[in-house]
Amino acid sequence: MYDKICKTCGASLSEFYRTYMLGCPECYKNFHEEIVSALKKIQGKTYHVGKTPKVSKVDRELFSEYERLIKEREEATISGKFSRINDLTAEMNDLAEELKRRGIL
């Protein structure tokens, strides 16, 4: 079997198999099938499965409160409690600002 060579940087497929490193961005295009096959063998997947960022207990509680306010506002809308809708909307807006500041919304 011949050794496939990147037309841009001259890196070879055998180098990739030896080091698992590529020479340039074009290598990804030139060796695509081989890279995908190697990833399946090594990792079992061909896509990145990152870690979920940790969310603090306070963040979860704030978000739960936000969701509770949404449901309560929907109920107030259905029952026609318009003054309550305004109060809930104001609370939701304040909480939404805090959640945005924390990077949650």
Backbone as XML, in Angstrom:
<?xml version="1.0"?>
<chain id="A" units="angstrom">
  <residue number="1" name="MET">
    <atom name="N" x="0.843" y="-1.188" z="0.000"/>
    <atom name="CA" x="0.000" y="0.000" z="0.000"/>
    <atom name="C" x="0.883" y="1.244" z="0.000"/>
  </residue>
  <residue number="2" name="TYR">
    <atom name="N" x="0.501" y="2.223" z="-0.769"/>
    <atom name="CA" x="1.293" y="3.444" z="-0.849"/>
    <atom name="C" x="0.992" y="4.342" z="0.341"/>
  </residue>
  <residue number="3" name="ASP">
    <atom name="N" x="1.922" y="5.251" z="0.653"/>
    <atom name="CA" x="1.751" y="6.189" z="1.762"/>
    <atom name="C" x="1.142" y="7.469" z="1.211"/>
  </residue>
  <residue number="4" name="LYS">
    <atom name="N" x="-0.042" y="7.795" z="1.660"/>
    <atom name="CA" x="-0.742" y="8.995" z="1.214"/>
    <atom name="C" x="-0.013" y="10.220" z="1.771"/>
  </residue>
  <residue number="5" name="ILE">
    <atom name="N" x="0.152" y="11.242" z="0.934"/>
    <atom name="CA" x="0.884" y="12.459" z="1.314"/>
    <atom name="C" x="-0.037" y="13.672" z="1.163"/>
  </residue>
  <residue number="6" name="CYS">
    <atom name="N" x="0.013" y="14.585" z="2.146"/>
    <atom name="CA" x="-0.742" y="15.838" z="2.062"/>
    <atom name="C" x="-0.107" y="16.710" z="0.986"/>
  </residue>
  <residue number="7" name="LYS">
    <atom name="N" x="-0.918" y="17.202" z="0.069"/>
    <atom name="CA" x="-0.422" y="18.029" z="-1.033"/>
    <atom name="C" x="0.067" y="19.391" z="-0.561"/>
  </residue>
  <residue number="8" name="THR">
    <atom name="N" x="-0.411" y="19.842" z="0.597"/>
    <atom name="CA" x="-0.064" y="21.176" z="1.080"/>
    <atom name="C" x="1.226" y="21.192" z="1.883"/>
  </residue>
  <residue number="9" name="CYS">
    <atom name="N" x="1.337" y="20.292" z="2.873"/>
    <atom name="CA" x="2.493" y="20.361" z="3.778"/>
    <atom name="C" x="3.460" y="19.198" z="3.647"/>
  </residue>
  <residue number="10" name="GLY">
    <atom name="N" x="3.061" y="18.153" z="2.934"/>
    <atom name="CA" x="3.948" y="17.015" z="2.746"/>
    <atom name="C" x="3.902" y="15.982" z="3.864"/>
  </residue>
  <residue number="11" name="ALA">
    <atom name="N" x="3.038" y="16.172" z="4.848"/>
    <atom name="CA" x="2.910" y="15.183" z="5.927"/>
    <atom name="C" x="2.336" y="13.895" z="5.346"/>
  </residue>
  <residue number="12" name="SER">
    <atom name="N" x="2.746" y="12.779" z="5.913"/>
    <atom name="CA" x="2.279" y="11.500" z="5.384"/>
    <atom name="C" x="1.254" y="10.861" z="6.315"/>
  </residue>
  <residue number="13" name="LEU">
    <atom name="N" x="0.487" y="9.973" z="5.736"/>
    <atom name="CA" x="-0.505" y="9.240" z="6.509"/>
    <atom name="C" x="0.186" y="8.343" z="7.533"/>
  </residue>
  <residue number="14" name="SER">
    <atom name="N" x="1.325" y="7.777" z="7.174"/>
    <atom name="CA" x="2.045" y="6.930" z="8.134"/>
    <atom name="C" x="2.520" y="7.747" z="9.338"/>
  </residue>
  <residue number="15" name="GLU">
    <atom name="N" x="2.880" y="9.034" z="9.124"/>
    <atom name="CA" x="3.238" y="9.918" z="10.246"/>
    <atom name="C" x="2.042" y="10.093" z="11.169"/>
  </residue>
  <residue number="16" name="PHE">
    <atom name="N" x="0.861" y="10.291" z="10.576"/>
    <atom name="CA" x="-0.348" y="10.454" z="11.381"/>
    <atom name="C" x="-0.581" y="9.219" z="12.242"/>
  </residue>
  <residue number="17" name="TYR">
    <atom name="N" x="-0.464" y="8.020" z="11.649"/>
    <atom name="CA" x="-0.686" y="6.792" z="12.412"/>
    <atom name="C" x="0.360" y="6.617" z="13.518"/>
  </residue>
  <residue number="18" name="ARG">
    <atom name="N" x="1.561" y="7.118" z="13.282"/>
    <atom name="CA" x="2.636" y="6.990" z="14.272"/>
    <atom name="C" x="2.481" y="7.999" z="15.401"/>
  </residue>
  <residue number="19" name="THR">
    <atom name="N" x="2.105" y="9.248" z="15.085"/>
    <atom name="CA" x="2.099" y="10.328" z="16.082"/>
    <atom name="C" x="0.701" y="10.824" z="16.450"/>
  </residue>
  <residue number="20" name="TYR">
    <atom name="N" x="-0.283" y="10.483" z="15.630"/>
    <atom name="CA" x="-1.645" y="11.019" z="15.757"/>
    <atom name="C" x="-1.660" y="12.541" z="15.696"/>
  </residue>
  <residue number="21" name="MET">
    <atom name="N" x="-0.736" y="13.091" z="14.956"/>
    <atom name="CA" x="-0.672" y="14.536" z="14.732"/>
    <atom name="C" x="-0.700" y="14.786" z="13.232"/>
  </residue>
  <residue number="22" name="LEU">
    <atom name="N" x="-1.296" y="15.908" z="12.852"/>
    <atom name="CA" x="-1.376" y="16.292" z="11.448"/>
    <atom name="C" x="-0.474" y="17.484" z="11.198"/>
  </residue>
  <residue number="23" name="GLY">
    <atom name="N" x="-0.084" y="17.672" z="9.946"/>
    <atom name="CA" x="0.853" y="18.735" z="9.618"/>
    <atom name="C" x="0.228" y="20.097" z="9.371"/>
  </residue>
  <residue number="24" name="CYS">
    <atom name="N" x="-1.016" y="20.123" z="8.871"/>
    <atom name="CA" x="-1.660" y="21.396" z="8.542"/>
    <atom name="C" x="-3.172" y="21.192" z="8.466"/>
  </residue>
  <residue number="25" name="PRO">
    <atom name="N" x="-3.937" y="22.272" z="8.363"/>
    <atom name="CA" x="-5.397" y="22.130" z="8.264"/>
    <atom name="C" x="-5.853" y="21.307" z="7.054"/>
  </residue>
  <residue number="26" name="GLU">
    <atom name="N" x="-5.109" y="21.358" z="5.973"/>
    <atom name="CA" x="-5.482" y="20.597" z="4.771"/>
    <atom name="C" x="-5.367" y="19.093" z="4.994"/>
  </residue>
  <residue number="27" name="CYS">
    <atom name="N" x="-4.538" y="18.675" z="5.950"/>
    <atom name="CA" x="-4.413" y="17.246" z="6.259"/>
    <atom name="C" x="-5.769" y="16.661" z="6.642"/>
  </residue>
  <residue number="28" name="TYR">
    <atom name="N" x="-6.590" y="17.462" z="7.332"/>
    <atom name="CA" x="-7.911" y="16.980" z="7.731"/>
    <atom name="C" x="-8.744" y="16.611" z="6.504"/>
  </residue>
  <residue number="29" name="LYS">
    <atom name="N" x="-8.614" y="17.394" z="5.444"/>
    <atom name="CA" x="-9.352" y="17.098" z="4.210"/>
    <atom name="C" x="-8.720" y="15.920" z="3.475"/>
  </residue>
  <residue number="30" name="ASN">
    <atom name="N" x="-7.395" y="15.934" z="3.358"/>
    <atom name="CA" x="-6.697" y="14.900" z="2.598"/>
    <atom name="C" x="-6.782" y="13.516" z="3.237"/>
  </residue>
  <residue number="31" name="PHE">
    <atom name="N" x="-6.810" y="13.461" z="4.573"/>
    <atom name="CA" x="-6.821" y="12.179" z="5.284"/>
    <atom name="C" x="-8.149" y="11.922" z="5.999"/>
  </residue>
  <residue number="32" name="HIS">
    <atom name="N" x="-9.201" y="12.587" z="5.567"/>
    <atom name="CA" x="-10.481" y="12.543" z="6.287"/>
    <atom name="C" x="-10.943" y="11.120" z="6.611"/>
  </residue>
  <residue number="33" name="GLU">
    <atom name="N" x="-11.026" y="10.261" z="5.617"/>
    <atom name="CA" x="-11.529" y="8.897" z="5.835"/>
    <atom name="C" x="-10.664" y="8.143" z="6.832"/>
  </residue>
  <residue number="34" name="GLU">
    <atom name="N" x="-9.361" y="8.295" z="6.721"/>
    <atom name="CA" x="-8.445" y="7.595" z="7.610"/>
    <atom name="C" x="-8.532" y="8.125" z="9.043"/>
  </residue>
  <residue number="35" name="ILE">
    <atom name="N" x="-8.702" y="9.451" z="9.181"/>
    <atom name="CA" x="-8.821" y="10.061" z="10.512"/>
    <atom name="C" x="-10.092" y="9.563" z="11.190"/>
  </residue>
  <residue number="36" name="VAL">
    <atom name="N" x="-11.204" y="9.559" z="10.469"/>
    <atom name="CA" x="-12.476" y="9.099" z="11.029"/>
    <atom name="C" x="-12.356" y="7.645" z="11.471"/>
  </residue>
  <residue number="37" name="SER">
    <atom name="N" x="-11.753" y="6.818" z="10.649"/>
    <atom name="CA" x="-11.574" y="5.409" z="10.985"/>
    <atom name="C" x="-10.714" y="5.241" z="12.241"/>
  </residue>
  <residue number="38" name="ALA">
    <atom name="N" x="-9.632" y="6.015" z="12.326"/>
    <atom name="CA" x="-8.752" y="5.943" z="13.499"/>
    <atom name="C" x="-9.483" y="6.405" z="14.757"/>
  </residue>
  <residue number="39" name="LEU">
    <atom name="N" x="-10.271" y="7.477" z="14.653"/>
    <atom name="CA" x="-11.028" y="7.972" z="15.814"/>
    <atom name="C" x="-12.016" y="6.926" z="16.316"/>
  </residue>
  <residue number="40" name="LYS">
    <atom name="N" x="-12.680" y="6.246" z="15.393"/>
    <atom name="CA" x="-13.630" y="5.207" z="15.795"/>
    <atom name="C" x="-12.915" y="4.103" z="16.564"/>
  </residue>
  <residue number="41" name="LYS">
    <atom name="N" x="-11.733" y="3.717" z="16.098"/>
    <atom name="CA" x="-10.976" y="2.656" z="16.768"/>
    <atom name="C" x="-10.467" y="3.106" z="18.136"/>
  </residue>
  <residue number="42" name="ILE">
    <atom name="N" x="-9.971" y="4.334" z="18.218"/>
    <atom name="CA" x="-9.351" y="4.827" z="19.451"/>
    <atom name="C" x="-10.396" y="5.219" z="20.492"/>
  </residue>
  <residue number="43" name="GLN">
    <atom name="N" x="-11.380" y="6.017" z="20.090"/>
    <atom name="CA" x="-12.325" y="6.598" z="21.044"/>
    <atom name="C" x="-13.715" y="5.977" z="21.006"/>
  </residue>
  <residue number="44" name="GLY">
    <atom name="N" x="-14.011" y="5.253" z="19.958"/>
    <atom name="CA" x="-15.341" y="4.686" z="19.828"/>
    <atom name="C" x="-16.348" y="5.656" z="19.234"/>
  </residue>
  <residue number="45" name="LYS">
    <atom name="N" x="-15.973" y="6.921" z="19.121"/>
    <atom name="CA" x="-16.855" y="7.955" z="18.572"/>
    <atom name="C" x="-16.053" y="8.824" z="17.604"/>
  </residue>
  <residue number="46" name="THR">
    <atom name="N" x="-16.772" y="9.497" z="16.721"/>
    <atom name="CA" x="-16.095" y="10.406" z="15.794"/>
    <atom name="C" x="-16.457" y="11.851" z="16.075"/>
  </residue>
  <residue number="47" name="TYR">
    <atom name="N" x="-17.047" y="12.100" z="17.232"/>
    <atom name="CA" x="-17.405" y="13.464" z="17.608"/>
    <atom name="C" x="-16.973" y="13.698" z="19.045"/>
  </residue>
  <residue number="48" name="HIS">
    <atom name="N" x="-16.816" y="14.959" z="19.398"/>
    <atom name="CA" x="-16.348" y="15.323" z="20.729"/>
    <atom name="C" x="-17.499" y="15.295" z="21.728"/>
  </residue>
  <residue number="49" name="VAL">
    <atom name="N" x="-17.270" y="14.634" z="22.847"/>
    <atom name="CA" x="-18.239" y="14.625" z="23.932"/>
    <atom name="C" x="-17.575" y="15.349" z="25.094"/>
  </residue>
  <residue number="50" name="GLY">
    <atom name="N" x="-17.881" y="16.630" z="25.207"/>
    <atom name="CA" x="-17.254" y="17.443" z="26.246"/>
    <atom name="C" x="-17.924" y="17.265" z="27.588"/>
  </residue>
  <residue number="51" name="LYS">
    <atom name="N" x="-17.321" y="17.861" z="28.572"/>
    <atom name="CA" x="-17.882" y="17.820" z="29.914"/>
    <atom name="C" x="-18.940" y="18.903" z="30.043"/>
  </residue>
  <residue number="52" name="THR">
    <atom name="N" x="-19.932" y="18.628" z="30.857"/>
    <atom name="CA" x="-20.964" y="19.613" z="31.143"/>
    <atom name="C" x="-20.430" y="20.562" z="32.198"/>
  </residue>
  <residue number="53" name="PRO">
    <atom name="N" x="-20.558" y="21.865" z="31.968"/>
    <atom name="CA" x="-20.065" y="22.794" z="32.982"/>
    <atom name="C" x="-20.830" y="22.617" z="34.284"/>
  </residue>
  <residue number="54" name="LYS">
    <atom name="N" x="-20.101" y="22.757" z="35.368"/>
    <atom name="CA" x="-20.730" y="22.633" z="36.678"/>
    <atom name="C" x="-21.569" y="23.873" z="36.956"/>
  </residue>
  <residue number="55" name="VAL">
    <atom name="N" x="-22.778" y="23.649" z="37.424"/>
    <atom name="CA" x="-23.683" y="24.737" z="37.772"/>
    <atom name="C" x="-23.866" y="24.684" z="39.280"/>
  </residue>
  <residue number="56" name="SER">
    <atom name="N" x="-23.744" y="25.819" z="39.911"/>
    <atom name="CA" x="-23.842" y="25.847" z="41.367"/>
    <atom name="C" x="-25.276" y="25.601" z="41.827"/>
  </residue>
  <residue number="57" name="LYS">
    <atom name="N" x="-25.403" y="25.242" z="43.093"/>
    <atom name="CA" x="-26.719" y="25.014" z="43.682"/>
    <atom name="C" x="-27.562" y="26.289" z="43.605"/>
  </residue>
  <residue number="58" name="VAL">
    <atom name="N" x="-26.937" y="27.422" z="43.857"/>
    <atom name="CA" x="-27.641" y="28.709" z="43.796"/>
    <atom name="C" x="-28.155" y="28.954" z="42.379"/>
  </residue>
  <residue number="59" name="ASP">
    <atom name="N" x="-27.318" y="28.676" z="41.368"/>
    <atom name="CA" x="-27.736" y="28.854" z="39.977"/>
    <atom name="C" x="-28.950" y="27.979" z="39.655"/>
  </residue>
  <residue number="60" name="ARG">
    <atom name="N" x="-28.902" y="26.718" z="40.096"/>
    <atom name="CA" x="-30.032" y="25.812" z="39.849"/>
    <atom name="C" x="-31.301" y="26.323" z="40.529"/>
  </residue>
  <residue number="61" name="GLU">
    <atom name="N" x="-31.142" y="26.802" z="41.764"/>
    <atom name="CA" x="-32.306" y="27.315" z="42.496"/>
    <atom name="C" x="-32.887" y="28.551" z="41.814"/>
  </residue>
  <residue number="62" name="LEU">
    <atom name="N" x="-32.009" y="29.443" z="41.348"/>
    <atom name="CA" x="-32.483" y="30.639" z="40.648"/>
    <atom name="C" x="-33.231" y="30.260" z="39.377"/>
  </residue>
  <residue number="63" name="PHE">
    <atom name="N" x="-32.680" y="29.299" z="38.631"/>
    <atom name="CA" x="-33.325" y="28.877" z="37.393"/>
    <atom name="C" x="-34.662" y="28.193" z="37.685"/>
  </residue>
  <residue number="64" name="SER">
    <atom name="N" x="-34.712" y="27.385" z="38.736"/>
    <atom name="CA" x="-35.972" y="26.735" z="39.126"/>
    <atom name="C" x="-37.024" y="27.778" z="39.487"/>
  </residue>
  <residue number="65" name="GLU">
    <atom name="N" x="-36.596" y="28.815" z="40.197"/>
    <atom name="CA" x="-37.511" y="29.899" z="40.559"/>
    <atom name="C" x="-38.022" y="30.601" z="39.299"/>
  </residue>
  <residue number="66" name="TYR">
    <atom name="N" x="-37.133" y="30.812" z="38.326"/>
    <atom name="CA" x="-37.514" y="31.438" z="37.061"/>
    <atom name="C" x="-38.572" y="30.592" z="36.352"/>
  </residue>
  <residue number="67" name="GLU">
    <atom name="N" x="-38.347" y="29.277" z="36.295"/>
    <atom name="CA" x="-39.319" y="28.382" z="35.660"/>
    <atom name="C" x="-40.653" y="28.393" z="36.414"/>
  </residue>
  <residue number="68" name="ARG">
    <atom name="N" x="-40.597" y="28.458" z="37.746"/>
    <atom name="CA" x="-41.817" y="28.511" z="38.557"/>
    <atom name="C" x="-42.616" y="29.771" z="38.233"/>
  </residue>
  <residue number="69" name="LEU">
    <atom name="N" x="-41.896" y="30.896" z="38.095"/>
    <atom name="CA" x="-42.559" y="32.161" z="37.767"/>
    <atom name="C" x="-43.221" y="32.104" z="36.394"/>
  </residue>
  <residue number="70" name="ILE">
    <atom name="N" x="-42.567" y="31.454" z="35.453"/>
    <atom name="CA" x="-43.151" y="31.301" z="34.108"/>
    <atom name="C" x="-44.479" y="30.552" z="34.202"/>
  </residue>
  <residue number="71" name="LYS">
    <atom name="N" x="-44.470" y="29.429" z="34.922"/>
    <atom name="CA" x="-45.701" y="28.634" z="35.059"/>
    <atom name="C" x="-46.786" y="29.426" z="35.777"/>
  </residue>
  <residue number="72" name="GLU">
    <atom name="N" x="-46.397" y="30.131" z="36.840"/>
    <atom name="CA" x="-47.380" y="30.914" z="37.592"/>
    <atom name="C" x="-47.969" y="32.028" z="36.728"/>
  </residue>
  <residue number="73" name="ARG">
    <atom name="N" x="-47.124" y="32.643" z="35.891"/>
    <atom name="CA" x="-47.626" y="33.694" z="35.002"/>
    <atom name="C" x="-48.600" y="33.119" z="33.971"/>
  </residue>
  <residue number="74" name="GLU">
    <atom name="N" x="-48.294" y="31.921" z="33.456"/>
    <atom name="CA" x="-49.212" y="31.270" z="32.516"/>
    <atom name="C" x="-50.567" y="31.010" z="33.173"/>
  </residue>
  <residue number="75" name="GLU">
    <atom name="N" x="-50.531" y="30.536" z="34.423"/>
    <atom name="CA" x="-51.776" y="30.277" z="35.152"/>
    <atom name="C" x="-52.548" y="31.576" z="35.391"/>
  </residue>
  <residue number="76" name="ALA">
    <atom name="N" x="-51.826" y="32.646" z="35.739"/>
    <atom name="CA" x="-52.472" y="33.944" z="35.964"/>
    <atom name="C" x="-53.093" y="34.464" z="34.669"/>
  </residue>
  <residue number="77" name="THR">
    <atom name="N" x="-52.430" y="34.213" z="33.554"/>
    <atom name="CA" x="-52.951" y="34.642" z="32.250"/>
    <atom name="C" x="-54.256" y="33.910" z="31.937"/>
  </residue>
  <residue number="78" name="ILE">
    <atom name="N" x="-54.258" y="32.601" z="32.168"/>
    <atom name="CA" x="-55.452" y="31.793" z="31.895"/>
    <atom name="C" x="-56.628" y="32.242" z="32.762"/>
  </residue>
  <residue number="79" name="SER">
    <atom name="N" x="-56.333" y="32.558" z="34.026"/>
    <atom name="CA" x="-57.420" y="32.940" z="34.945"/>
    <atom name="C" x="-57.727" y="34.435" z="34.913"/>
  </residue>
  <residue number="80" name="GLY">
    <atom name="N" x="-57.005" y="35.202" z="34.092"/>
    <atom name="CA" x="-57.306" y="36.619" z="33.915"/>
    <atom name="C" x="-56.890" y="37.522" z="35.067"/>
  </residue>
  <residue number="81" name="LYS">
    <atom name="N" x="-55.889" y="37.113" z="35.839"/>
    <atom name="CA" x="-55.399" y="37.929" z="36.966"/>
    <atom name="C" x="-54.312" y="38.876" z="36.451"/>
  </residue>
  <residue number="82" name="PHE">
    <atom name="N" x="-54.754" y="39.966" z="35.842"/>
    <atom name="CA" x="-53.845" y="40.850" z="35.123"/>
    <atom name="C" x="-52.855" y="41.583" z="36.019"/>
  </residue>
  <residue number="83" name="SER">
    <atom name="N" x="-53.258" y="41.993" z="37.207"/>
    <atom name="CA" x="-52.305" y="42.679" z="38.090"/>
    <atom name="C" x="-51.219" y="41.699" z="38.541"/>
  </residue>
  <residue number="84" name="ARG">
    <atom name="N" x="-51.595" y="40.433" z="38.746"/>
    <atom name="CA" x="-50.603" y="39.411" z="39.135"/>
    <atom name="C" x="-49.639" y="39.156" z="37.975"/>
  </residue>
  <residue number="85" name="ILE">
    <atom name="N" x="-50.146" y="39.184" z="36.759"/>
    <atom name="CA" x="-49.294" y="38.986" z="35.578"/>
    <atom name="C" x="-48.201" y="40.048" z="35.548"/>
  </residue>
  <residue number="86" name="ASN">
    <atom name="N" x="-48.574" y="41.301" z="35.799"/>
    <atom name="CA" x="-47.588" y="42.391" z="35.794"/>
    <atom name="C" x="-46.531" y="42.189" z="36.871"/>
  </residue>
  <residue number="87" name="ASP">
    <atom name="N" x="-46.956" y="41.783" z="38.082"/>
    <atom name="CA" x="-46.007" y="41.545" z="39.174"/>
    <atom name="C" x="-45.047" y="40.407" z="38.824"/>
  </residue>
  <residue number="88" name="LEU">
    <atom name="N" x="-45.605" y="39.325" z="38.297"/>
    <atom name="CA" x="-44.781" y="38.167" z="37.935"/>
    <atom name="C" x="-43.806" y="38.513" z="36.817"/>
  </residue>
  <residue number="89" name="THR">
    <atom name="N" x="-44.256" y="39.283" z="35.842"/>
    <atom name="CA" x="-43.387" y="39.691" z="34.735"/>
    <atom name="C" x="-42.217" y="40.514" z="35.250"/>
  </residue>
  <residue number="90" name="ALA">
    <atom name="N" x="-42.490" y="41.420" z="36.180"/>
    <atom name="CA" x="-41.417" y="42.237" z="36.762"/>
    <atom name="C" x="-40.423" y="41.353" z="37.510"/>
  </residue>
  <residue number="91" name="GLU">
    <atom name="N" x="-40.927" y="40.384" z="38.294"/>
    <atom name="CA" x="-40.042" y="39.457" z="39.011"/>
    <atom name="C" x="-39.207" y="38.643" z="38.027"/>
  </residue>
  <residue number="92" name="MET">
    <atom name="N" x="-39.866" y="38.170" z="36.964"/>
    <atom name="CA" x="-39.162" y="37.370" z="35.957"/>
    <atom name="C" x="-38.062" y="38.175" z="35.278"/>
  </residue>
  <residue number="93" name="ASN">
    <atom name="N" x="-38.339" y="39.428" z="34.958"/>
    <atom name="CA" x="-37.337" y="40.272" z="34.305"/>
    <atom name="C" x="-36.124" y="40.478" z="35.201"/>
  </residue>
  <residue number="94" name="ASP">
    <atom name="N" x="-36.364" y="40.727" z="36.500"/>
    <atom name="CA" x="-35.253" y="40.886" z="37.443"/>
    <atom name="C" x="-34.427" y="39.608" z="37.532"/>
  </residue>
  <residue number="95" name="LEU">
    <atom name="N" x="-35.123" y="38.486" z="37.647"/>
    <atom name="CA" x="-34.438" y="37.201" z="37.756"/>
    <atom name="C" x="-33.703" y="36.856" z="36.460"/>
  </residue>
  <residue number="96" name="ALA">
    <atom name="N" x="-34.299" y="37.187" z="35.328"/>
    <atom name="CA" x="-33.657" y="36.931" z="34.035"/>
    <atom name="C" x="-32.351" y="37.706" z="33.918"/>
  </residue>
  <residue number="97" name="GLU">
    <atom name="N" x="-32.329" y="38.936" z="34.395"/>
    <atom name="CA" x="-31.092" y="39.731" z="34.369"/>
    <atom name="C" x="-30.003" y="39.060" z="35.192"/>
  </residue>
  <residue number="98" name="GLU">
    <atom name="N" x="-30.370" y="38.567" z="36.369"/>
    <atom name="CA" x="-29.398" y="37.875" z="37.230"/>
    <atom name="C" x="-28.897" y="36.594" z="36.562"/>
  </residue>
  <residue number="99" name="LEU">
    <atom name="N" x="-29.803" y="35.847" z="35.953"/>
    <atom name="CA" x="-29.410" y="34.616" z="35.265"/>
    <atom name="C" x="-28.504" y="34.913" z="34.072"/>
  </residue>
  <residue number="100" name="LYS">
    <atom name="N" x="-28.771" y="35.987" z="33.353"/>
    <atom name="CA" x="-27.903" y="36.389" z="32.235"/>
    <atom name="C" x="-26.526" y="36.776" z="32.745"/>
  </residue>
  <residue number="101" name="ARG">
    <atom name="N" x="-26.501" y="37.501" z="33.854"/>
    <atom name="CA" x="-25.228" y="37.927" z="34.443"/>
    <atom name="C" x="-24.388" y="36.706" z="34.837"/>
  </residue>
  <residue number="102" name="ARG">
    <atom name="N" x="-25.061" y="35.656" z="35.281"/>
    <atom name="CA" x="-24.376" y="34.427" z="35.687"/>
    <atom name="C" x="-24.079" y="33.511" z="34.496"/>
  </residue>
  <residue number="103" name="GLY">
    <atom name="N" x="-24.543" y="33.898" z="33.299"/>
    <atom name="CA" x="-24.283" y="33.102" z="32.098"/>
    <atom name="C" x="-25.189" y="31.894" z="31.951"/>
  </residue>
  <residue number="104" name="ILE">
    <atom name="N" x="-26.354" y="31.938" z="32.579"/>
    <atom name="CA" x="-27.271" y="30.802" z="32.537"/>
    <atom name="C" x="-28.356" y="30.995" z="31.490"/>
  </residue>
  <residue number="105" name="LEU">
    <atom name="N" x="-28.765" y="32.213" z="31.262"/>
    <atom name="CA" x="-29.763" y="32.506" z="30.212"/>
    <atom name="C" x="-29.091" y="33.198" z="29.055"/>
  </residue>
</chain>
